[in-house]
Amino acid sequence: MHCNLINGEWRGGQPAIVNRNPSDLDDVVGDYASASVADMRDAVAAARAAFPAWSRSTPQQRADILDAAGSEILTRKIELGTLLAREEGKTLPEAIGEVARAGQIFKFFAGEALRQQGELLDSVRPGVEVLISREPVGVVGLITPWNFPIAIPAWKAAPALAFGNCVVMKPAELVPGSAWALADILHRAGLPAGVFNLVMGGGRVLGPALLDAGIDALSFTGSQATGQRLAADCAARGIKVQLEMGGKNPLLIADDAQLEQAVECAINGAFYSTGQRCTASSRIIVCHGIHDAFVARLAERTAALRVGHALDSASQIGPVASEAQLAGNLSYVEKGLAAGANLLCGGERLTLATRGYYQSPALFAGCTPEMTISREEIFGPVAAVLRADDYEHALALANDTPFGLAAGICTQSLALATHFRRHAEAGMVMVNLPTAGVDYHVPFGGRKGSSHGPREQGRYAAEFYTTVKTSYLGL
């Protein structure tokens, strides 16, 4: 059994989490130990005890450990990518790409450990200087989701460790394998005992236990409902919090868009990774002049997508990650039909050679803004097409959502692209690109109901994982 990592030691626990391959339910990826509330308390206590020494370690020590971890991840990207594809259901090329991104993240933050900055200013008073510096927050709890089981743990853990914090990570119960592999790599890279702790198991028990144990900060990626509860709980305890809670991202197709480029952006953004991305373009807003030609071509391409085993090189889309997620997806298809939307293709559970959670990508046309499938995050391969009278109408539809993570436009007009970039109510804007797909060295995050707190990734990660100190020096 793969164990929890607490205070530098591998600790077992019951009941076991049986990690099954969503492409083949007869394939058991592994058994992983469930942690108890007591285990969580021990993990936080270990992180608290390790913090004084780790927070005062040299930037070089932290950089060397993170760089070593990143190098091992990149060296093992095919092995780890295969593990990720087996436990989450991404196609193997997507899974290998995610692992490579995790390795690059660790290498980037190895550099950031050496690039920390401060300011030295003259005071408004004579004979006084002011030093502004950053210090680590303390013990940071990380709650990570199942859709990116190694990249998101990497982009949370790497900056936390680079800036001198100690970590307690609770990965999604559905995908413990990638998180365990990351913990093992960090452990062997030379992290002192207690600096990084892995506590696996159910979120309903371990999430509250993490907050109750006395952490200083919490970074969470998951559903909006859970994020809102955590925000309230953290506020009551005075815990610094960072939340990423999904999106209902629009892709606007202007009348002057290049048809094939726009269709490719929609296919990639809506359906790749089985639509299980918070940046997925699940609302495709098409201007009147190009609408019919675009929808016809998009339906043709969608119907031709090959759904299959994640490790099959012919597969373009793997399975849905779980039975519960598949049931939710299919229920949204029923809601779309009941509301009067036109199902052009897909939306069915598929029976393939191996028992798995397979679904054909669903494309709806004739959708209206008030329909449930146009407003709620589905988190699966289900896309809704809305017709717009013109660009101004399309922009209004794009912004008509309680979310604000990503937004995209396909256009050949620099004026429209610039206007959309400035007026889209989203944290990230893509022009002639899929809404899903971001770089690791720049900020990630949204507006409105999508995100709360400082941005993730890139140099902006320092805003969350450090606190500012202002020191006055009399000369």
RAQUIFEN-V895069 format. One record per residue. N is the residue number from 1. SS is DSSP state (~ for helix, > for strand, _ for the rest). OMEGA is omega in whole degrees, 0 to 359 (* if undefined). D_CENTER is the distance of its C-alpha to the mean C-alpha in Angstrom with 1 decimal. Layout:
BEGIN
n->{N	N}
ss->{SS	SS}
omega->{OMEGA	OMEGA}
d_center->{D_CENTER	D_CENTER}
END
This chain:
BEGIN
n->{1	2	3	4	5	6	7	8	9	10	11	12	13	14	15	16	17	18	19	20	21	22	23	24	25	26	27	28	29	30	31	32	33	34	35	36	37	38	39	40	41	42	43	44	45	46	47	48	49	50	51	52	53	54	55	56	57	58	59	60	61	62	63	64	65	66	67	68	69	70	71	72	73	74	75	76	77	78	79	80	81	82	83	84	85	86	87	88	89	90	91	92	93	94	95	96	97	98	99	100	101	102	103	104	105	106	107	108	109	110	111	112	113	114	115	116	117	118	119	120	121	122	123	124	125	126	127	128	129	130	131	132	133	134	135	136	137	138	139	140	141	142	143	144	145	146	147	148	149	150	151	152	153	154	155	156	157	158	159	160	161	162	163	164	165	166	167	168	169	170	171	172	173	174	175	176	177	178	179	180	181	182	183	184	185	186	187	188	189	190	191	192	193	194	195	196	197	198	199	200	201	202	203	204	205	206	207	208	209	210	211	212	213	214	215	216	217	218	219	220	221	222	223	224	225	226	227	228	229	230	231	232	233	234	235	236	237	238	239	240	241	242	243	244	245	246	247	248	249	250	251	252	253	254	255	256	257	258	259	260	261	262	263	264	265	266	267	268	269	270	271	272	273	274	275	276	277	278	279	280	281	282	283	284	285	286	287	288	289	290	291	292	293	294	295	296	297	298	299	300	301	302	303	304	305	306	307	308	309	310	311	312	313	314	315	316	317	318	319	320	321	322	323	324	325	326	327	328	329	330	331	332	333	334	335	336	337	338	339	340	341	342	343	344	345	346	347	348	349	350	351	352	353	354	355	356	357	358	359	360	361	362	363	364	365	366	367	368	369	370	371	372	373	374	375	376	377	378	379	380	381	382	383	384	385	386	387	388	389	390	391	392	393	394	395	396	397	398	399	400	401	402	403	404	405	406	407	408	409	410	411	412	413	414	415	416	417	418	419	420	421	422	423	424	425	426	427	428	429	430	431	432	433	434	435	436	437	438	439	440	441	442	443	444	445	446	447	448	449	450	451	452	453	454	455	456	457	458	459	460	461	462	463	464	465	466	467	468	469	470	471	472	473	474	475}
ss->{_	>	_	>	>	>	_	_	>	>	>	_	_	_	_	>	>	>	>	>	>	_	_	>	>	>	>	>	>	>	>	>	>	_	_	_	~	~	~	~	~	~	~	~	~	~	~	~	~	~	~	~	~	~	~	_	_	_	~	~	~	~	~	~	~	~	~	~	~	~	~	~	~	~	~	_	~	~	~	~	~	~	~	~	~	~	~	~	_	_	_	~	~	~	~	~	~	~	~	~	~	~	~	~	~	~	~	~	~	~	~	~	~	~	_	_	_	_	>	>	>	>	_	_	_	_	_	>	>	>	>	>	>	>	>	>	_	_	>	>	>	>	>	_	_	_	_	_	_	_	~	~	~	~	~	~	~	~	~	~	~	~	_	_	_	>	>	>	>	>	_	_	~	~	~	~	~	~	~	~	~	~	~	~	~	~	~	~	~	_	_	_	_	_	_	>	>	>	_	_	_	_	~	~	~	~	~	~	~	~	~	~	_	_	_	_	>	>	>	>	>	_	_	~	~	~	~	~	~	~	~	~	~	~	~	~	~	_	_	>	>	>	>	>	_	_	_	_	_	>	>	>	>	_	_	_	_	_	~	~	~	~	~	~	~	~	~	~	~	~	~	~	~	~	~	_	_	_	_	_	_	_	>	>	>	>	>	~	~	~	~	~	~	~	~	~	~	~	~	~	~	~	~	~	_	_	>	_	_	_	_	_	_	_	_	_	>	_	_	_	_	_	~	~	~	~	~	~	~	~	~	~	~	~	~	~	~	~	_	_	_	>	>	>	>	_	_	_	>	>	_	_	_	_	_	_	_	>	>	_	_	>	>	>	>	>	>	_	_	_	_	~	~	~	~	_	_	_	_	_	_	>	>	>	>	>	>	>	_	_	~	~	~	~	~	~	~	~	~	_	_	_	>	>	_	>	>	>	>	>	_	_	_	~	~	~	~	~	~	~	~	~	~	_	_	_	_	>	>	>	>	_	_	_	_	_	_	_	_	_	_	_	_	>	_	_	>	>	_	_	>	>	_	_	_	>	_	~	~	~	~	~	~	~	~	>	>	>	>	>	>	>	>	>	_}
omega->{175	190	171	177	183	179	176	181	178	186	179	179	181	358	180	170	179	185	183	180	180	174	184	187	176	180	177	181	180	175	184	187	172	179	176	175	178	176	180	178	179	180	179	178	178	178	179	181	182	189	183	182	182	181	178	176	182	174	180	179	181	180	182	181	181	179	178	178	179	179	179	179	181	179	184	189	179	177	181	176	177	175	182	179	180	185	183	177	173	172	186	177	177	182	178	177	178	179	179	178	179	178	179	178	180	178	177	183	168	176	180	176	180	186	180	187	174	180	173	186	169	174	172	178	180	176	181	171	181	177	178	184	177	178	179	182	182	178	185	173	179	174	190	186	183	189	173	193	173	182	181	171	179	185	170	185	185	178	178	181	182	184	172	176	170	195	165	184	175	180	176	182	183	187	182	189	181	179	179	179	178	178	179	179	180	179	182	178	175	176	176	181	176	182	177	181	179	181	186	178	185	183	184	177	188	178	176	179	178	179	182	185	172	175	180	182	180	172	187	168	182	186	180	182	179	180	180	177	180	179	179	180	179	178	180	182	183	181	175	188	176	186	169	194	170	183	171	200	179	167	184	178	180	182	184	182	170	192	184	178	181	179	179	177	181	180	181	185	185	195	180	190	179	180	186	179	179	178	182	179	182	172	180	188	192	179	191	187	182	191	188	180	180	183	179	180	179	178	178	180	181	181	183	181	183	177	181	179	185	182	178	183	179	184	172	180	178	180	167	191	185	176	181	179	179	179	178	178	182	177	176	175	178	179	177	178	181	180	178	176	183	180	184	179	172	179	182	171	183	173	182	186	178	178	181	184	186	178	173	181	184	178	178	170	181	182	177	188	184	180	179	182	176	188	185	176	182	179	177	184	179	182	181	178	177	179	177	180	182	183	182	177	180	179	178	177	181	182	182	182	175	179	179	182	183	176	181	175	171	183	173	182	176	180	179	180	180	179	180	180	183	188	175	183	183	179	181	181	179	178	182	177	174	177	179	181	183	178	184	187	181	186	176	177	186	182	176	185	183	188	176	179	183	179	173	172	179	181	181	178	180	181	180	189	174	173	184	175	176	183	179	184	174	184	*}
d_center->{27.1	24.1	24.3	22.5	22.8	24.7	26.8	26.9	28.1	26.8	27.5	27.9	27.4	28.1	27.4	25.6	22.2	23.2	20.4	21.4	20.5	19.5	21.5	24.5	24.9	27.9	25.8	24.8	22.2	23.4	24.3	22.3	23.8	23.0	23.4	25.7	25.8	28.3	25.9	23.3	26.2	27.3	23.9	23.8	27.4	27.0	24.3	26.7	29.6	27.9	26.7	30.1	30.6	27.1	26.8	30.1	29.4	29.9	27.2	28.6	28.1	24.4	24.0	25.9	23.8	20.4	22.1	23.5	20.3	18.7	22.0	22.0	18.5	19.6	23.0	21.6	18.9	20.9	21.5	18.0	16.7	19.3	18.2	14.6	16.2	18.6	16.4	13.5	15.5	14.0	17.1	18.2	17.9	14.2	13.8	16.0	14.3	11.0	13.3	15.2	12.3	11.9	15.6	15.7	13.5	15.9	18.8	17.8	17.6	20.8	22.4	21.0	22.8	25.9	25.3	25.2	27.3	29.7	32.6	36.3	38.2	41.7	42.3	44.3	46.8	49.1	48.7	45.1	41.9	38.3	35.5	31.9	29.5	26.1	25.8	23.1	22.2	23.0	21.3	17.6	15.9	12.3	10.9	7.9	6.9	8.6	6.9	5.8	8.6	9.6	7.5	5.2	8.7	10.3	8.9	9.9	13.0	14.4	15.2	16.2	18.7	19.7	21.0	22.8	20.9	21.0	18.1	17.8	14.7	14.4	12.0	11.8	15.4	14.8	13.5	15.5	16.7	14.2	13.8	17.6	18.1	16.1	18.2	21.3	20.7	20.4	23.3	25.5	24.6	26.7	24.7	27.4	27.4	25.3	23.0	20.1	20.2	18.4	19.1	18.2	19.1	18.7	16.8	19.7	22.0	20.0	17.9	21.1	22.7	20.2	21.1	24.8	25.0	25.0	21.8	21.8	18.2	15.1	11.4	9.5	6.3	7.9	10.9	13.0	16.0	14.8	13.4	16.8	18.7	17.0	17.8	21.4	21.7	20.6	22.9	25.7	25.3	24.8	21.4	19.3	16.0	12.7	10.6	7.6	9.0	8.4	11.1	14.3	14.4	17.9	19.2	22.8	25.4	28.5	32.0	32.3	29.1	29.8	29.5	28.2	25.6	24.4	24.4	22.3	19.7	19.7	19.7	16.8	14.6	15.7	16.2	14.7	12.2	14.3	12.7	9.8	7.2	6.7	8.6	11.2	14.7	16.2	19.1	21.3	24.1	27.1	30.2	33.5	35.1	32.6	31.4	33.6	33.4	29.6	29.1	31.7	30.0	26.5	28.0	29.8	26.8	24.6	27.5	27.8	24.3	24.8	22.9	23.5	22.8	19.7	22.2	24.7	24.9	26.0	22.9	20.8	18.6	18.1	18.4	16.4	14.8	17.3	20.6	19.4	16.6	19.4	21.8	19.7	19.2	23.0	23.8	22.2	24.4	27.3	26.5	26.4	29.7	31.3	30.5	32.3	29.6	30.7	28.9	29.5	28.2	26.1	24.7	26.4	25.7	26.9	29.1	28.9	30.5	28.3	27.2	23.6	21.4	22.1	22.0	23.5	21.4	22.8	23.9	25.7	28.0	30.2	27.5	28.2	26.0	27.0	26.0	23.4	21.6	21.5	20.2	17.8	14.3	15.2	12.0	14.5	16.8	18.8	19.6	22.2	24.5	26.3	29.5	30.2	33.7	32.8	30.2	30.8	30.3	27.1	25.7	26.8	25.0	21.8	21.9	23.1	19.9	18.7	15.2	14.7	11.4	12.6	16.1	18.2	21.9	24.1	27.4	30.1	31.2	30.3	31.5	29.2	26.1	27.0	27.7	24.4	22.5	24.5	24.5	21.1	19.7	16.1	14.3	13.8	16.7	17.3	21.0	22.0	18.6	16.0	13.5	10.7	10.8	10.5	12.3	11.5	14.7	14.3	12.7	9.4	9.7	12.0	15.2	17.0	15.2	11.7	11.5	14.0	15.2	14.9	12.3	9.9	10.9	14.4	17.5	16.2	14.4	18.1	18.4	16.4	17.4	21.0	23.8	26.6	30.2	33.3	36.4	39.9	42.5	46.2	48.1}
END
